């Protein structure tokens, strides 16, 4: 079950995308083979038919952030 916060992020992505003239929807199933598919939290179709899938990931982190975030930031 999706949290209200998760749904709010999905709705915001759809709202902003549609306001900018793109097609967008949430919980979209996309075929990836003859008998398989993936479900994307939010899918936006932009210029030239380019599709961008958004996966909403919510987690709590301390003031310093989780180690994985600090490690990623250190690579930049």
PERA-V809385 format. One record per residue. N is the residue number from 1. PHI is phi in whole degrees, -180 to 180 (* if undefined). PSI is psi in whole degrees, 0 to 359 (none if undefined). Layout:
BEGIN
n: {N N}
phi: {PHI PHI}
psi: {PSI PSI}
END
This chain:
BEGIN
n: {1 2 3 4 5 6 7 8 9 10 11 12 13 14 15 16 17 18 19 20 21 22 23 24 25 26 27 28 29 30 31 32 33 34 35 36 37 38 39 40 41 42 43 44 45 46 47 48 49 50 51 52 53 54 55 56 57 58 59 60 61 62 63 64 65 66 67 68 69 70 71 72 73 74 75 76}
phi: {* -85 -74 -61 -66 -60 -62 -64 -65 -60 -61 -66 -62 -63 -59 -65 -65 -66 -62 -91 95 -103 -89 -155 -158 -109 54 -97 -95 -122 -66 -125 178 -65 -135 -137 -154 -122 -111 -104 -55 -144 -122 -116 -108 -102 -57 69 81 -64 -110 -125 -98 -111 -114 -81 -124 -110 -153 -93 -143 -68 -58 -85 84 -69 -56 -64 -70 -64 -64 -64 -64 -70 -81 -73}
psi: {137 139 161 324 318 312 323 320 318 311 322 316 315 313 310 319 314 320 333 5 13 162 140 150 162 156 56 130 128 126 139 10 181 331 21 160 164 149 124 137 310 134 128 132 116 200 139 15 7 131 136 123 136 130 115 122 115 133 157 149 145 179 325 349 159 158 322 324 316 321 316 316 327 342 342 none}
END
